[in-house]
């Protein structure tokens, strides 16, 4: 997996976020893999060998959590 640097993260989320309700960059989320609360703007993107891009936890690659492991913080 190779990290990709995203210039416009809000646009990237709009185009690639897999669920309804694209979060804003200033929103807080909790990653259930490493149990960290982070700011959405800190997300990372990694690309695998097939070219698929994963929206990942800011603790990647130490944490293997991806966007499906994020939960909204009240
Ligand atoms: Zn994590």
PDB file of the backbone (N, CA, C, O) and the ligand in Angstrom, with CONECT records:
HET     ZN  A 101       1
ATOM      1  N   UNK A   1       0.848  -1.194   0.000  1.00  0.00           N
ATOM      2  CA  UNK A   1       0.000   0.000   0.000  1.00  0.00           C
ATOM      3  C   UNK A   1       0.884   1.244   0.000  1.00  0.00           C
ATOM      4  O   UNK A   1       1.854   1.347   0.751  1.00  0.00           O
ATOM      5  N   UNK A   2       0.521   2.168  -0.853  1.00  0.00           N
ATOM      6  CA  UNK A   2       1.311   3.384  -1.019  1.00  0.00           C
ATOM      7  C   UNK A   2       0.450   4.573  -0.640  1.00  0.00           C
ATOM      8  O   UNK A   2      -0.693   4.688  -1.082  1.00  0.00           O
ATOM      9  N   UNK A   3       1.004   5.463   0.184  1.00  0.00           N
ATOM     10  CA  UNK A   3       0.217   6.622   0.578  1.00  0.00           C
ATOM     11  C   UNK A   3       0.131   7.637  -0.558  1.00  0.00           C
ATOM     12  O   UNK A   3       1.108   7.896  -1.260  1.00  0.00           O
ATOM     13  N   UNK A   4      -1.055   8.200  -0.720  1.00  0.00           N
ATOM     14  CA  UNK A   4      -1.279   9.231  -1.732  1.00  0.00           C
ATOM     15  C   UNK A   4      -1.533  10.546  -0.993  1.00  0.00           C
ATOM     16  O   UNK A   4      -2.276  10.580  -0.013  1.00  0.00           O
ATOM     17  N   UNK A   5      -0.925  11.601  -1.458  1.00  0.00           N
ATOM     18  CA  UNK A   5      -1.166  12.904  -0.847  1.00  0.00           C
ATOM     19  C   UNK A   5      -2.340  13.574  -1.575  1.00  0.00           C
ATOM     20  O   UNK A   5      -2.323  13.759  -2.792  1.00  0.00           O
ATOM     21  N   UNK A   6      -3.343  13.922  -0.793  1.00  0.00           N
ATOM     22  CA  UNK A   6      -4.545  14.546  -1.349  1.00  0.00           C
ATOM     23  C   UNK A   6      -4.476  16.053  -1.127  1.00  0.00           C
ATOM     24  O   UNK A   6      -4.296  16.522  -0.003  1.00  0.00           O
ATOM     25  N   UNK A   7      -4.621  16.792  -2.205  1.00  0.00           N
ATOM     26  CA  UNK A   7      -4.531  18.259  -2.068  1.00  0.00           C
ATOM     27  C   UNK A   7      -5.841  18.839  -1.554  1.00  0.00           C
ATOM     28  O   UNK A   7      -5.843  19.629  -0.610  1.00  0.00           O
ATOM     29  N   UNK A   8      -6.959  18.450  -2.173  1.00  0.00           N
ATOM     30  CA  UNK A   8      -8.260  18.980  -1.758  1.00  0.00           C
ATOM     31  C   UNK A   8      -9.040  17.856  -1.085  1.00  0.00           C
ATOM     32  O   UNK A   8      -9.752  17.090  -1.733  1.00  0.00           O
ATOM     33  N   UNK A   9      -8.883  17.783   0.233  1.00  0.00           N
ATOM     34  CA  UNK A   9      -9.459  16.651   0.957  1.00  0.00           C
ATOM     35  C   UNK A   9     -10.988  16.688   0.994  1.00  0.00           C
ATOM     36  O   UNK A   9     -11.632  15.639   0.977  1.00  0.00           O
ATOM     37  N   UNK A  10     -11.572  17.890   1.045  1.00  0.00           N
ATOM     38  CA  UNK A  10     -13.036  17.943   1.065  1.00  0.00           C
ATOM     39  C   UNK A  10     -13.598  17.426  -0.260  1.00  0.00           C
ATOM     40  O   UNK A  10     -14.585  16.691  -0.273  1.00  0.00           O
ATOM     41  N   UNK A  11     -12.984  17.801  -1.347  1.00  0.00           N
ATOM     42  CA  UNK A  11     -13.419  17.332  -2.669  1.00  0.00           C
ATOM     43  C   UNK A  11     -13.220  15.814  -2.773  1.00  0.00           C
ATOM     44  O   UNK A  11     -14.063  15.096  -3.310  1.00  0.00           O
ATOM     45  N   UNK A  12     -12.098  15.356  -2.251  1.00  0.00           N
ATOM     46  CA  UNK A  12     -11.826  13.912  -2.307  1.00  0.00           C
ATOM     47  C   UNK A  12     -12.896  13.128  -1.555  1.00  0.00           C
ATOM     48  O   UNK A  12     -13.372  12.096  -2.027  1.00  0.00           O
ATOM     49  N   UNK A  13     -13.265  13.631  -0.379  1.00  0.00           N
ATOM     50  CA  UNK A  13     -14.308  12.950   0.401  1.00  0.00           C
ATOM     51  C   UNK A  13     -15.631  12.950  -0.352  1.00  0.00           C
ATOM     52  O   UNK A  13     -16.338  11.943  -0.386  1.00  0.00           O
ATOM     53  N   UNK A  14     -15.955  14.078  -0.951  1.00  0.00           N
ATOM     54  CA  UNK A  14     -17.221  14.195  -1.679  1.00  0.00           C
ATOM     55  C   UNK A  14     -17.285  13.148  -2.784  1.00  0.00           C
ATOM     56  O   UNK A  14     -18.340  12.568  -3.040  1.00  0.00           O
ATOM     57  N   UNK A  15     -16.167  12.914  -3.426  1.00  0.00           N
ATOM     58  CA  UNK A  15     -16.149  11.993  -4.566  1.00  0.00           C
ATOM     59  C   UNK A  15     -15.951  10.536  -4.161  1.00  0.00           C
ATOM     60  O   UNK A  15     -16.313   9.631  -4.914  1.00  0.00           O
ATOM     61  N   UNK A  16     -15.385  10.300  -2.985  1.00  0.00           N
ATOM     62  CA  UNK A  16     -15.004   8.930  -2.631  1.00  0.00           C
ATOM     63  C   UNK A  16     -15.602   8.389  -1.339  1.00  0.00           C
ATOM     64  O   UNK A  16     -15.468   7.198  -1.059  1.00  0.00           O
ATOM     65  N   UNK A  17     -16.252   9.222  -0.553  1.00  0.00           N
ATOM     66  CA  UNK A  17     -16.821   8.740   0.703  1.00  0.00           C
ATOM     67  C   UNK A  17     -17.914   7.724   0.393  1.00  0.00           C
ATOM     68  O   UNK A  17     -18.820   8.014  -0.388  1.00  0.00           O
ATOM     69  N   UNK A  18     -17.844   6.525   0.999  1.00  0.00           N
ATOM     70  CA  UNK A  18     -18.743   5.434   0.582  1.00  0.00           C
ATOM     71  C   UNK A  18     -20.146   5.481   1.169  1.00  0.00           C
ATOM     72  O   UNK A  18     -20.983   4.655   0.805  1.00  0.00           O
ATOM     73  N   UNK A  19     -20.424   6.405   2.052  1.00  0.00           N
ATOM     74  CA  UNK A  19     -21.734   6.418   2.704  1.00  0.00           C
ATOM     75  C   UNK A  19     -22.464   7.727   2.451  1.00  0.00           C
ATOM     76  O   UNK A  19     -21.911   8.671   1.886  1.00  0.00           O
ATOM     77  N   UNK A  20     -23.720   7.762   2.881  1.00  0.00           N
ATOM     78  CA  UNK A  20     -24.501   8.992   2.821  1.00  0.00           C
ATOM     79  C   UNK A  20     -23.916   9.999   3.815  1.00  0.00           C
ATOM     80  O   UNK A  20     -23.340   9.613   4.832  1.00  0.00           O
ATOM     81  N   UNK A  21     -24.067  11.273   3.516  1.00  0.00           N
ATOM     82  CA  UNK A  21     -23.656  12.280   4.478  1.00  0.00           C
ATOM     83  C   UNK A  21     -22.151  12.418   4.564  1.00  0.00           C
ATOM     84  O   UNK A  21     -21.539  11.934   5.516  1.00  0.00           O
ATOM     85  N   UNK A  22     -21.557  13.055   3.605  1.00  0.00           N
ATOM     86  CA  UNK A  22     -20.108  13.255   3.603  1.00  0.00           C
ATOM     87  C   UNK A  22     -19.726  14.151   4.781  1.00  0.00           C
ATOM     88  O   UNK A  22     -20.283  15.239   4.930  1.00  0.00           O
ATOM     89  N   UNK A  23     -18.785  13.712   5.620  1.00  0.00           N
ATOM     90  CA  UNK A  23     -18.392  14.545   6.761  1.00  0.00           C
ATOM     91  C   UNK A  23     -17.594  15.767   6.323  1.00  0.00           C
ATOM     92  O   UNK A  23     -16.975  15.779   5.259  1.00  0.00           O
ATOM     93  N   UNK A  24     -17.624  16.782   7.161  1.00  0.00           N
ATOM     94  CA  UNK A  24     -16.802  17.958   6.899  1.00  0.00           C
ATOM     95  C   UNK A  24     -15.415  17.718   7.497  1.00  0.00           C
ATOM     96  O   UNK A  24     -15.244  16.911   8.411  1.00  0.00           O
ATOM     97  N   UNK A  25     -14.440  18.433   6.962  1.00  0.00           N
ATOM     98  CA  UNK A  25     -13.058  18.230   7.418  1.00  0.00           C
ATOM     99  C   UNK A  25     -12.889  18.551   8.891  1.00  0.00           C
ATOM    100  O   UNK A  25     -12.012  17.989   9.547  1.00  0.00           O
ATOM    101  N   UNK A  26     -13.714  19.449   9.424  1.00  0.00           N
ATOM    102  CA  UNK A  26     -13.562  19.823  10.835  1.00  0.00           C
ATOM    103  C   UNK A  26     -14.316  18.875  11.763  1.00  0.00           C
ATOM    104  O   UNK A  26     -14.186  18.983  12.982  1.00  0.00           O
ATOM    105  N   UNK A  27     -15.101  17.948  11.213  1.00  0.00           N
ATOM    106  CA  UNK A  27     -15.839  17.003  12.048  1.00  0.00           C
ATOM    107  C   UNK A  27     -14.890  16.070  12.796  1.00  0.00           C
ATOM    108  O   UNK A  27     -13.761  15.821  12.373  1.00  0.00           O
ATOM    109  N   UNK A  28     -15.393  15.563  13.927  1.00  0.00           N
ATOM    110  CA  UNK A  28     -14.615  14.600  14.705  1.00  0.00           C
ATOM    111  C   UNK A  28     -15.189  13.198  14.479  1.00  0.00           C
ATOM    112  O   UNK A  28     -16.405  13.012  14.421  1.00  0.00           O
ATOM    113  N   UNK A  29     -14.314  12.243  14.357  1.00  0.00           N
ATOM    114  CA  UNK A  29     -14.715  10.852  14.210  1.00  0.00           C
ATOM    115  C   UNK A  29     -13.891  10.007  15.171  1.00  0.00           C
ATOM    116  O   UNK A  29     -12.808  10.402  15.601  1.00  0.00           O
ATOM    117  N   UNK A  30     -14.435   8.822  15.500  1.00  0.00           N
ATOM    118  CA  UNK A  30     -13.689   7.875  16.311  1.00  0.00           C
ATOM    119  C   UNK A  30     -13.373   6.661  15.437  1.00  0.00           C
ATOM    120  O   UNK A  30     -14.249   6.123  14.760  1.00  0.00           O
ATOM    121  N   UNK A  31     -12.117   6.244  15.465  1.00  0.00           N
ATOM    122  CA  UNK A  31     -11.724   5.023  14.761  1.00  0.00           C
ATOM    123  C   UNK A  31     -11.851   3.876  15.763  1.00  0.00           C
ATOM    124  O   UNK A  31     -11.229   3.897  16.825  1.00  0.00           O
ATOM    125  N   UNK A  32     -12.670   2.866  15.412  1.00  0.00           N
ATOM    126  CA  UNK A  32     -12.878   1.787  16.377  1.00  0.00           C
ATOM    127  C   UNK A  32     -11.711   0.797  16.421  1.00  0.00           C
ATOM    128  O   UNK A  32     -11.664  -0.064  17.299  1.00  0.00           O
ATOM    129  N   UNK A  33     -10.791   0.911  15.499  1.00  0.00           N
ATOM    130  CA  UNK A  33      -9.627   0.015  15.541  1.00  0.00           C
ATOM    131  C   UNK A  33      -8.597   0.484  16.569  1.00  0.00           C
ATOM    132  O   UNK A  33      -8.098  -0.317  17.360  1.00  0.00           O
ATOM    133  N   UNK A  34      -8.278   1.785  16.557  1.00  0.00           N
ATOM    134  CA  UNK A  34      -7.281   2.279  17.510  1.00  0.00           C
ATOM    135  C   UNK A  34      -7.934   3.115  18.614  1.00  0.00           C
ATOM    136  O   UNK A  34      -7.253   3.618  19.508  1.00  0.00           O
ATOM    137  N   UNK A  35      -9.263   3.257  18.542  1.00  0.00           N
ATOM    138  CA  UNK A  35     -10.028   3.980  19.555  1.00  0.00           C
ATOM    139  C   UNK A  35      -9.562   5.418  19.733  1.00  0.00           C
ATOM    140  O   UNK A  35      -9.566   5.946  20.845  1.00  0.00           O
ATOM    141  N   UNK A  36      -9.166   6.041  18.646  1.00  0.00           N
ATOM    142  CA  UNK A  36      -8.728   7.432  18.714  1.00  0.00           C
ATOM    143  C   UNK A  36      -9.804   8.338  18.121  1.00  0.00           C
ATOM    144  O   UNK A  36     -10.423   8.006  17.109  1.00  0.00           O
ATOM    145  N   UNK A  37     -10.017   9.481  18.762  1.00  0.00           N
ATOM    146  CA  UNK A  37     -10.885  10.505  18.175  1.00  0.00           C
ATOM    147  C   UNK A  37      -9.980  11.433  17.379  1.00  0.00           C
ATOM    148  O   UNK A  37      -8.985  11.947  17.890  1.00  0.00           O
ATOM    149  N   UNK A  38     -10.343  11.635  16.124  1.00  0.00           N
ATOM    150  CA  UNK A  38      -9.498  12.447  15.249  1.00  0.00           C
ATOM    151  C   UNK A  38     -10.354  13.437  14.473  1.00  0.00           C
ATOM    152  O   UNK A  38     -11.578  13.316  14.417  1.00  0.00           O
ATOM    153  N   UNK A  39      -9.694  14.404  13.885  1.00  0.00           N
ATOM    154  CA  UNK A  39     -10.365  15.359  13.011  1.00  0.00           C
ATOM    155  C   UNK A  39     -10.328  14.783  11.604  1.00  0.00           C
ATOM    156  O   UNK A  39      -9.290  14.319  11.133  1.00  0.00           O
ATOM    157  N   UNK A  40     -11.477  14.822  10.944  1.00  0.00           N
ATOM    158  CA  UNK A  40     -11.592  14.204   9.616  1.00  0.00           C
ATOM    159  C   UNK A  40     -10.500  14.682   8.654  1.00  0.00           C
ATOM    160  O   UNK A  40     -10.017  13.910   7.825  1.00  0.00           O
ATOM    161  N   UNK A  41     -10.115  15.948   8.768  1.00  0.00           N
ATOM    162  CA  UNK A  41      -9.094  16.512   7.875  1.00  0.00           C
ATOM    163  C   UNK A  41      -7.766  15.762   7.929  1.00  0.00           C
ATOM    164  O   UNK A  41      -6.945  15.877   7.020  1.00  0.00           O
ATOM    165  N   UNK A  42      -7.557  14.989   9.003  1.00  0.00           N
ATOM    166  CA  UNK A  42      -6.285  14.266   9.154  1.00  0.00           C
ATOM    167  C   UNK A  42      -6.284  12.893   8.487  1.00  0.00           C
ATOM    168  O   UNK A  42      -5.307  12.153   8.595  1.00  0.00           O
ATOM    169  N   UNK A  43      -7.377  12.548   7.794  1.00  0.00           N
ATOM    170  CA  UNK A  43      -7.407  11.211   7.172  1.00  0.00           C
ATOM    171  C   UNK A  43      -6.278  11.042   6.158  1.00  0.00           C
ATOM    172  O   UNK A  43      -5.765  12.011   5.599  1.00  0.00           O
ATOM    173  N   UNK A  44      -5.909   9.777   5.940  1.00  0.00           N
ATOM    174  CA  UNK A  44      -4.888   9.463   4.949  1.00  0.00           C
ATOM    175  C   UNK A  44      -5.518   8.601   3.859  1.00  0.00           C
ATOM    176  O   UNK A  44      -6.562   7.980   4.061  1.00  0.00           O
ATOM    177  N   UNK A  45      -4.872   8.578   2.720  1.00  0.00           N
ATOM    178  CA  UNK A  45      -5.344   7.733   1.622  1.00  0.00           C
ATOM    179  C   UNK A  45      -4.194   6.834   1.186  1.00  0.00           C
ATOM    180  O   UNK A  45      -3.077   7.294   0.948  1.00  0.00           O
ATOM    181  N   UNK A  46      -4.495   5.539   1.086  1.00  0.00           N
ATOM    182  CA  UNK A  46      -3.516   4.576   0.602  1.00  0.00           C
ATOM    183  C   UNK A  46      -4.075   3.862  -0.620  1.00  0.00           C
ATOM    184  O   UNK A  46      -5.272   3.591  -0.708  1.00  0.00           O
ATOM    185  N   UNK A  47      -3.195   3.567  -1.550  1.00  0.00           N
ATOM    186  CA  UNK A  47      -3.585   2.886  -2.778  1.00  0.00           C
ATOM    187  C   UNK A  47      -2.970   1.493  -2.779  1.00  0.00           C
ATOM    188  O   UNK A  47      -1.783   1.336  -2.492  1.00  0.00           O
ATOM    189  N   UNK A  48      -3.782   0.470  -3.106  1.00  0.00           N
ATOM    190  CA  UNK A  48      -3.224  -0.884  -3.151  1.00  0.00           C
ATOM    191  C   UNK A  48      -2.733  -1.213  -4.563  1.00  0.00           C
ATOM    192  O   UNK A  48      -2.793  -0.377  -5.464  1.00  0.00           O
ATOM    193  N   UNK A  49      -2.246  -2.451  -4.739  1.00  0.00           N
ATOM    194  CA  UNK A  49      -1.642  -2.824  -6.015  1.00  0.00           C
ATOM    195  C   UNK A  49      -2.617  -2.791  -7.186  1.00  0.00           C
ATOM    196  O   UNK A  49      -2.210  -2.621  -8.335  1.00  0.00           O
ATOM    197  N   UNK A  50      -3.911  -2.955  -6.890  1.00  0.00           N
ATOM    198  CA  UNK A  50      -4.891  -2.934  -7.972  1.00  0.00           C
ATOM    199  C   UNK A  50      -5.345  -1.508  -8.294  1.00  0.00           C
ATOM    200  O   UNK A  50      -6.145  -1.293  -9.205  1.00  0.00           O
ATOM    201  N   UNK A  51      -4.830  -0.546  -7.543  1.00  0.00           N
ATOM    202  CA  UNK A  51      -5.188   0.843  -7.809  1.00  0.00           C
ATOM    203  C   UNK A  51      -6.354   1.343  -6.992  1.00  0.00           C
ATOM    204  O   UNK A  51      -6.753   2.501  -7.116  1.00  0.00           O
ATOM    205  N   UNK A  52      -6.915   0.464  -6.143  1.00  0.00           N
ATOM    206  CA  UNK A  52      -8.045   0.901  -5.313  1.00  0.00           C
ATOM    207  C   UNK A  52      -7.534   1.807  -4.201  1.00  0.00           C
ATOM    208  O   UNK A  52      -6.522   1.522  -3.562  1.00  0.00           O
ATOM    209  N   UNK A  53      -8.252   2.898  -3.985  1.00  0.00           N
ATOM    210  CA  UNK A  53      -7.837   3.859  -2.968  1.00  0.00           C
ATOM    211  C   UNK A  53      -8.678   3.713  -1.710  1.00  0.00           C
ATOM    212  O   UNK A  53      -9.907   3.711  -1.765  1.00  0.00           O
ATOM    213  N   UNK A  54      -8.003   3.591  -0.587  1.00  0.00           N
ATOM    214  CA  UNK A  54      -8.665   3.440   0.703  1.00  0.00           C
ATOM    215  C   UNK A  54      -8.532   4.719   1.518  1.00  0.00           C
ATOM    216  O   UNK A  54      -7.445   5.281   1.651  1.00  0.00           O
ATOM    217  N   UNK A  55      -9.650   5.162   2.055  1.00  0.00           N
ATOM    218  CA  UNK A  55      -9.634   6.295   2.982  1.00  0.00           C
ATOM    219  C   UNK A  55      -9.322   5.695   4.350  1.00  0.00           C
ATOM    220  O   UNK A  55     -10.078   4.863   4.853  1.00  0.00           O
ATOM    221  N   UNK A  56      -8.217   6.113   4.948  1.00  0.00           N
ATOM    222  CA  UNK A  56      -7.710   5.433   6.145  1.00  0.00           C
ATOM    223  C   UNK A  56      -7.628   6.340   7.369  1.00  0.00           C
ATOM    224  O   UNK A  56      -7.630   7.567   7.280  1.00  0.00           O
ATOM    225  N   UNK A  57      -7.556   5.672   8.507  1.00  0.00           N
ATOM    226  CA  UNK A  57      -7.350   6.308   9.795  1.00  0.00           C
ATOM    227  C   UNK A  57      -6.049   7.131   9.777  1.00  0.00           C
ATOM    228  O   UNK A  57      -5.073   6.716   9.151  1.00  0.00           O
ATOM    229  N   UNK A  58      -6.022   8.285  10.450  1.00  0.00           N
ATOM    230  CA  UNK A  58      -4.787   9.081  10.516  1.00  0.00           C
ATOM    231  C   UNK A  58      -3.611   8.316  11.117  1.00  0.00           C
ATOM    232  O   UNK A  58      -2.457   8.675  10.881  1.00  0.00           O
ATOM    233  N   UNK A  59      -3.890   7.264  11.892  1.00  0.00           N
ATOM    234  CA  UNK A  59      -2.802   6.476  12.486  1.00  0.00           C
ATOM    235  C   UNK A  59      -2.233   5.424  11.535  1.00  0.00           C
ATOM    236  O   UNK A  59      -1.312   4.694  11.902  1.00  0.00           O
ATOM    237  N   UNK A  60      -2.763   5.342  10.338  1.00  0.00           N
ATOM    238  CA  UNK A  60      -2.208   4.405   9.353  1.00  0.00           C
ATOM    239  C   UNK A  60      -0.762   4.784   9.067  1.00  0.00           C
ATOM    240  O   UNK A  60      -0.437   5.971   9.098  1.00  0.00           O
ATOM    241  N   UNK A  61       0.118   3.831   8.790  1.00  0.00           N
ATOM    242  CA  UNK A  61      -0.165   2.399   8.701  1.00  0.00           C
ATOM    243  C   UNK A  61      -0.114   1.648  10.039  1.00  0.00           C
ATOM    244  O   UNK A  61      -0.283   0.429  10.057  1.00  0.00           O
ATOM    245  N   UNK A  62       0.113   2.340  11.146  1.00  0.00           N
ATOM    246  CA  UNK A  62       0.113   1.629  12.433  1.00  0.00           C
ATOM    247  C   UNK A  62      -1.262   1.053  12.739  1.00  0.00           C
ATOM    248  O   UNK A  62      -1.374  -0.023  13.327  1.00  0.00           O
ATOM    249  N   UNK A  63      -2.306   1.769  12.341  1.00  0.00           N
ATOM    250  CA  UNK A  63      -3.679   1.298  12.517  1.00  0.00           C
ATOM    251  C   UNK A  63      -4.198   0.876  11.148  1.00  0.00           C
ATOM    252  O   UNK A  63      -3.954   1.547  10.145  1.00  0.00           O
ATOM    253  N   UNK A  64      -4.922  -0.253  11.121  1.00  0.00           N
ATOM    254  CA  UNK A  64      -5.450  -0.708   9.825  1.00  0.00           C
ATOM    255  C   UNK A  64      -6.916  -0.313   9.634  1.00  0.00           C
ATOM    256  O   UNK A  64      -7.609  -0.870   8.783  1.00  0.00           O
ATOM    257  N   UNK A  65      -7.376   0.641  10.424  1.00  0.00           N
ATOM    258  CA  UNK A  65      -8.753   1.102  10.285  1.00  0.00           C
ATOM    259  C   UNK A  65      -8.942   1.929   9.015  1.00  0.00           C
ATOM    260  O   UNK A  65      -8.077   2.721   8.642  1.00  0.00           O
ATOM    261  N   UNK A  66     -10.081   1.734   8.358  1.00  0.00           N
ATOM    262  CA  UNK A  66     -10.414   2.554   7.196  1.00  0.00           C
ATOM    263  C   UNK A  66     -11.738   3.257   7.469  1.00  0.00           C
ATOM    264  O   UNK A  66     -12.300   3.155   8.559  1.00  0.00           O
ATOM    265  N   UNK A  67     -12.212   3.955   6.479  1.00  0.00           N
ATOM    266  CA  UNK A  67     -13.409   4.781   6.631  1.00  0.00           C
ATOM    267  C   UNK A  67     -14.608   3.994   7.180  1.00  0.00           C
ATOM    268  O   UNK A  67     -15.469   4.568   7.848  1.00  0.00           O
ATOM    269  N   UNK A  68     -14.669   2.694   6.906  1.00  0.00           N
ATOM    270  CA  UNK A  68     -15.811   1.908   7.408  1.00  0.00           C
ATOM    271  C   UNK A  68     -15.725   1.678   8.916  1.00  0.00           C
ATOM    272  O   UNK A  68     -16.690   1.224   9.531  1.00  0.00           O
ATOM    273  N   UNK A  69     -14.580   1.989   9.510  1.00  0.00           N
ATOM    274  CA  UNK A  69     -14.389   1.808  10.948  1.00  0.00           C
ATOM    275  C   UNK A  69     -14.559   3.107  11.731  1.00  0.00           C
ATOM    276  O   UNK A  69     -14.259   3.167  12.923  1.00  0.00           O
ATOM    277  N   UNK A  70     -15.041   4.139  11.052  1.00  0.00           N
ATOM    278  CA  UNK A  70     -15.214   5.438  11.716  1.00  0.00           C
ATOM    279  C   UNK A  70     -16.624   5.590  12.227  1.00  0.00           C
ATOM    280  O   UNK A  70     -17.589   5.218  11.559  1.00  0.00           O
ATOM    281  N   UNK A  71     -16.733   6.136  13.406  1.00  0.00           N
ATOM    282  CA  UNK A  71     -18.040   6.449  13.965  1.00  0.00           C
ATOM    283  C   UNK A  71     -18.085   7.898  14.379  1.00  0.00           C
ATOM    284  O   UNK A  71     -17.107   8.455  14.878  1.00  0.00           O
ATOM    285  N   UNK A  72     -19.236   8.497  14.162  1.00  0.00           N
ATOM    286  CA  UNK A  72     -19.388   9.910  14.502  1.00  0.00           C
ATOM    287  C   UNK A  72     -19.323  10.088  16.002  1.00  0.00           C
ATOM    288  O   UNK A  72     -19.802   9.246  16.762  1.00  0.00           O
ATOM    289  N   UNK A  73     -18.724  11.192  16.424  1.00  0.00           N
ATOM    290  CA  UNK A  73     -18.629  11.545  17.831  1.00  0.00           C
ATOM    291  C   UNK A  73     -19.693  12.600  18.110  1.00  0.00           C
ATOM    292  O   UNK A  73     -19.803  13.598  17.398  1.00  0.00           O
ATOM    293  N   UNK A  74     -20.462  12.361  19.145  1.00  0.00           N
ATOM    294  CA  UNK A  74     -21.523  13.330  19.481  1.00  0.00           C
ATOM    295  C   UNK A  74     -20.931  14.626  20.002  1.00  0.00           C
ATOM    296  O   UNK A  74     -21.670  15.553  20.333  1.00  0.00           O
TER     297      UNK A  74
HETATM  298 ZN    ZN A 101      -7.361   3.931  13.724  1.00  0.00          ZN
END
